[in-house]
Amino acid sequence: MAHKHDPNEKVVFIGDSRIRKRDYSNVTPPDYSAYPGKSEAFIPNFLLKEWMVGVVVLVGFLVLVVAEPAPLGYPADPLNGSFIPMPDWYFLFLYQLLKYPYASEDYLVLGVLGLSGLPFIALLLAPFLDTGKERRFYRRPIASSLMMVSLVAVAYLTWVSWDHYTHELEKNGVVPEHIEREIKAEEAVEKGLPRPVPGKEKIPAMVAADDPAFTDTMTQAACIACHGAELEGGSGPALRGIGDVMSKEELVATITNGKGEGMPAFKDTLTAEQIDQIATWLSKQKAEAAE
């Protein structure tokens, strides 16, 4: 029903002061799930969570480093043929992988560049290749399967590499350098001596250097080729002060039967009298006797 417009009619708006003004300061913003097709803001929400996770991982890594320092070895010796190289534990799987065909020898360049480049390129392209919005791992079979296969492969290669390393140590009768340093340090502390510093040990003087056991028999057996002309050490260990480490019986057994791949057996080269002569002279090589 239409009403006639009255030009004299007045419209009055009345405000009610009893209606309280809304406070928007404590309003909880809606969750991102309320906006279909939208995702969480990268800055600062997503980036802040990534930083927090990175900080936790970094702190854990620093605690592990402080609690278990790196086992430093002796100064590099290019003449040490008994040394068995071993990388850090987190590189063991790659170290083992480089031993296989198509990754070593004639294919060394391909192995080094391929094994290090392909994972980097794969991680770089992963956000572009995997564009699915699903985050639950059981809803992403391809990505989850590749991740599980990678973890299993890394664990298996690490175990194989470590098993082969320990086998080589037992086969050659070699004690790892960091363990040998701990043993020497404990022995020095028990004797009330300062801890030995690798590379700065004082080599004892030779005892009875004019003895025929050294000038004739050991020269004939070419012992100086490995142990040095003055027995100061070369590709083999130094024999000065060996009497403080090994008994005469142990020296006879080592000279007769050899030790590992570095020390050959002389039972077919020297007579029993010559071996006994050398072992007797070496047992006299002690630090106290040289003073």
PLY file of the C-alpha trace (Angstrom):
ply
format ascii 1.0
element vertex 291
property float x
property float y
property float z
element edge 290
property int vertex1
property int vertex2
end_header
0.00 0.00 0.00
1.57 3.27 -1.01
1.66 6.24 1.31
1.50 9.81 0.24
4.75 11.65 0.80
4.36 14.47 3.27
7.09 17.12 2.87
6.57 18.22 6.46
7.13 14.75 7.87
10.27 14.39 10.00
12.24 11.24 10.64
14.07 11.13 13.98
16.82 8.52 14.74
17.19 7.71 18.41
20.40 6.09 19.73
20.33 3.78 22.73
23.45 4.21 24.90
22.67 0.96 26.71
23.97 -1.07 23.75
27.62 -1.85 24.54
30.29 -1.44 21.94
31.75 -4.70 20.74
35.32 -5.47 21.80
37.27 -7.01 18.92
40.62 -7.15 20.73
40.10 -10.65 22.17
38.30 -12.22 19.26
39.94 -15.57 18.32
40.64 -15.68 14.61
39.08 -18.60 12.74
41.16 -21.65 11.96
42.58 -22.02 8.45
40.33 -24.99 7.92
37.43 -22.50 7.81
38.73 -21.29 4.48
38.61 -24.13 1.92
41.43 -24.01 -0.61
43.56 -21.77 1.56
46.73 -22.71 3.45
48.68 -21.38 6.37
50.55 -18.13 5.84
54.23 -18.78 5.13
55.36 -15.63 6.97
55.36 -15.63 9.91
53.35 -18.74 10.90
54.95 -21.52 8.86
58.44 -20.01 8.91
58.33 -19.53 12.68
57.48 -23.20 13.26
60.30 -24.27 10.95
62.72 -22.08 12.86
61.62 -23.52 16.19
62.14 -27.08 14.94
65.55 -26.08 13.56
66.56 -24.59 16.91
65.59 -27.79 18.76
67.58 -29.93 16.29
70.58 -27.60 16.52
70.58 -27.64 20.33
70.36 -31.44 20.33
73.23 -31.66 17.86
75.38 -29.30 19.97
74.68 -31.36 23.11
75.72 -34.53 21.26
78.94 -32.88 20.05
79.85 -31.63 23.52
79.01 -34.97 25.18
80.89 -37.10 22.62
83.85 -35.20 21.10
85.30 -36.28 17.79
87.98 -39.00 18.14
90.95 -37.20 16.61
93.67 -39.48 15.26
97.40 -39.14 15.03
99.04 -36.68 12.64
98.78 -37.85 9.04
101.55 -40.26 8.07
101.74 -41.09 4.34
104.14 -43.95 5.10
101.74 -45.73 7.46
100.56 -48.68 5.36
98.56 -50.26 8.19
96.18 -47.32 8.53
92.56 -48.18 7.65
90.61 -45.04 6.70
87.16 -44.56 8.15
84.89 -41.50 7.72
82.49 -40.15 10.31
79.51 -42.34 11.10
77.03 -40.20 9.20
79.06 -40.71 5.99
79.41 -44.48 6.36
76.53 -45.27 4.00
78.02 -43.08 1.27
81.49 -44.53 1.93
80.09 -48.04 1.42
78.10 -47.03 -1.64
81.26 -45.73 -3.32
82.80 -49.21 -3.06
80.31 -50.80 -5.41
80.70 -51.10 -9.21
79.63 -48.12 -11.33
80.55 -45.87 -8.38
84.29 -46.53 -8.07
87.44 -47.25 -10.07
86.70 -46.35 -13.71
83.35 -44.85 -12.73
84.66 -42.79 -9.82
83.69 -39.43 -11.32
80.22 -40.71 -12.13
79.84 -42.13 -8.63
80.98 -38.98 -6.85
79.00 -36.52 -8.98
75.96 -38.76 -9.40
75.58 -39.87 -5.78
76.00 -36.34 -4.47
74.16 -34.52 -7.26
71.06 -36.66 -7.74
69.79 -36.39 -4.14
70.36 -32.64 -4.19
68.48 -32.23 -7.47
65.68 -34.52 -6.24
65.22 -32.44 -3.07
65.31 -29.26 -5.14
62.58 -30.49 -7.49
60.46 -32.23 -4.84
58.16 -29.22 -4.16
57.46 -28.90 -7.89
56.95 -32.61 -8.56
54.86 -33.37 -5.49
52.09 -30.77 -5.61
49.52 -32.74 -3.65
47.77 -30.97 -0.78
47.52 -34.10 1.35
49.94 -34.12 4.29
49.17 -37.47 5.90
51.90 -39.92 4.96
49.54 -42.86 4.38
47.70 -40.76 1.81
50.94 -40.15 -0.09
52.11 -43.66 -1.03
54.80 -42.69 -3.55
56.58 -40.11 -1.39
56.25 -42.27 1.74
57.57 -45.36 -0.07
60.60 -43.47 -1.40
61.33 -42.14 2.08
61.09 -45.60 3.69
63.31 -47.17 1.02
65.90 -44.39 1.53
65.95 -44.85 5.31
66.30 -48.63 5.03
69.09 -48.26 2.44
71.01 -45.77 4.60
70.70 -48.00 7.69
71.77 -51.12 5.77
74.77 -49.48 4.07
75.89 -47.98 7.40
75.77 -51.40 9.08
77.63 -53.09 6.19
80.35 -50.43 6.20
80.91 -50.66 9.96
80.92 -54.47 9.89
83.53 -54.48 7.12
85.67 -51.95 9.03
85.69 -53.99 12.25
86.48 -57.12 10.23
89.50 -55.40 8.66
90.71 -54.27 12.10
90.57 -57.82 13.47
92.14 -59.27 10.33
95.13 -56.90 10.39
95.44 -56.73 14.18
95.07 -52.95 14.12
93.77 -50.93 17.06
91.90 -47.74 16.05
93.90 -44.63 16.79
91.39 -43.00 19.14
91.18 -46.21 21.22
94.97 -46.52 21.27
95.22 -42.93 22.48
92.74 -43.62 25.29
94.69 -46.69 26.37
98.00 -44.80 26.40
96.42 -41.91 28.29
94.99 -44.26 30.95
98.36 -46.03 31.31
100.14 -42.69 31.70
97.69 -41.53 34.37
98.08 -44.79 36.29
101.87 -44.31 36.26
101.53 -40.69 37.39
102.81 -39.36 34.07
101.31 -36.58 31.92
99.02 -37.57 29.08
100.97 -38.16 25.86
100.39 -35.70 23.03
100.37 -37.39 19.58
103.16 -36.11 17.39
105.09 -34.65 20.32
106.23 -37.79 22.09
109.84 -37.94 23.11
111.47 -40.87 21.31
113.93 -42.71 23.61
117.50 -43.07 22.49
118.69 -46.39 21.13
120.31 -48.77 23.62
123.45 -50.65 22.50
123.31 -49.33 18.95
126.50 -51.23 18.03
125.04 -54.63 18.95
125.35 -57.17 16.08
121.65 -57.92 16.45
120.98 -54.47 14.99
123.99 -53.81 12.79
124.05 -57.26 11.17
120.95 -59.40 11.70
118.25 -56.70 11.50
120.00 -55.03 8.58
120.12 -58.37 6.77
116.39 -58.87 7.41
115.70 -55.34 6.03
113.89 -54.30 9.20
115.05 -50.70 8.71
113.07 -50.50 5.47
109.84 -50.24 7.49
110.99 -49.21 10.97
113.51 -46.57 9.90
117.29 -46.49 9.69
117.48 -45.53 13.37
114.31 -47.42 14.31
112.54 -44.06 14.63
109.57 -45.36 12.65
108.48 -45.25 9.04
105.77 -47.27 7.38
106.07 -49.45 10.49
106.03 -48.28 14.11
109.10 -47.00 15.93
111.00 -49.68 17.86
112.74 -47.37 20.27
111.30 -48.03 23.70
109.57 -51.19 22.45
110.86 -53.02 25.54
108.45 -50.95 27.66
105.51 -52.19 25.60
106.27 -55.81 24.72
108.06 -58.63 26.52
110.75 -60.79 24.93
108.28 -63.63 24.44
105.84 -61.33 22.63
108.65 -60.01 20.44
109.71 -63.55 19.52
106.11 -64.44 18.60
105.69 -61.28 16.50
108.97 -61.73 14.63
108.32 -65.42 14.04
104.67 -65.34 12.98
104.22 -61.72 11.92
101.26 -59.51 12.76
98.51 -58.52 10.35
99.46 -57.50 6.84
102.05 -54.90 7.84
104.42 -57.15 9.79
105.59 -60.21 7.79
106.65 -63.52 9.36
110.41 -64.25 9.47
110.25 -67.90 10.52
111.34 -68.92 7.04
113.93 -66.15 6.67
115.74 -66.10 10.02
116.86 -68.94 12.23
115.53 -69.41 15.74
118.86 -68.17 17.13
118.71 -64.99 15.05
115.09 -64.33 16.10
116.05 -64.82 19.74
119.03 -62.48 19.27
116.83 -59.73 17.82
114.12 -60.19 20.45
116.68 -60.04 23.27
118.13 -56.80 21.91
114.72 -55.23 21.33
113.60 -56.11 24.86
116.46 -53.92 26.12
115.09 -50.89 24.25
113.55 -49.13 27.22
113.26 -45.48 28.05
114.93 -45.86 31.45
117.87 -47.79 29.99
118.42 -45.07 27.36
118.84 -42.33 29.99
0 1
1 2
2 3
3 4
4 5
5 6
6 7
7 8
8 9
9 10
10 11
11 12
12 13
13 14
14 15
15 16
16 17
17 18
18 19
19 20
20 21
21 22
22 23
23 24
24 25
25 26
26 27
27 28
28 29
29 30
30 31
31 32
32 33
33 34
34 35
35 36
36 37
37 38
38 39
39 40
40 41
41 42
42 43
43 44
44 45
45 46
46 47
47 48
48 49
49 50
50 51
51 52
52 53
53 54
54 55
55 56
56 57
57 58
58 59
59 60
60 61
61 62
62 63
63 64
64 65
65 66
66 67
67 68
68 69
69 70
70 71
71 72
72 73
73 74
74 75
75 76
76 77
77 78
78 79
79 80
80 81
81 82
82 83
83 84
84 85
85 86
86 87
87 88
88 89
89 90
90 91
91 92
92 93
93 94
94 95
95 96
96 97
97 98
98 99
99 100
100 101
101 102
102 103
103 104
104 105
105 106
106 107
107 108
108 109
109 110
110 111
111 112
112 113
113 114
114 115
115 116
116 117
117 118
118 119
119 120
120 121
121 122
122 123
123 124
124 125
125 126
126 127
127 128
128 129
129 130
130 131
131 132
132 133
133 134
134 135
135 136
136 137
137 138
138 139
139 140
140 141
141 142
142 143
143 144
144 145
145 146
146 147
147 148
148 149
149 150
150 151
151 152
152 153
153 154
154 155
155 156
156 157
157 158
158 159
159 160
160 161
161 162
162 163
163 164
164 165
165 166
166 167
167 168
168 169
169 170
170 171
171 172
172 173
173 174
174 175
175 176
176 177
177 178
178 179
179 180
180 181
181 182
182 183
183 184
184 185
185 186
186 187
187 188
188 189
189 190
190 191
191 192
192 193
193 194
194 195
195 196
196 197
197 198
198 199
199 200
200 201
201 202
202 203
203 204
204 205
205 206
206 207
207 208
208 209
209 210
210 211
211 212
212 213
213 214
214 215
215 216
216 217
217 218
218 219
219 220
220 221
221 222
222 223
223 224
224 225
225 226
226 227
227 228
228 229
229 230
230 231
231 232
232 233
233 234
234 235
235 236
236 237
237 238
238 239
239 240
240 241
241 242
242 243
243 244
244 245
245 246
246 247
247 248
248 249
249 250
250 251
251 252
252 253
253 254
254 255
255 256
256 257
257 258
258 259
259 260
260 261
261 262
262 263
263 264
264 265
265 266
266 267
267 268
268 269
269 270
270 271
271 272
272 273
273 274
274 275
275 276
276 277
277 278
278 279
279 280
280 281
281 282
282 283
283 284
284 285
285 286
286 287
287 288
288 289
289 290
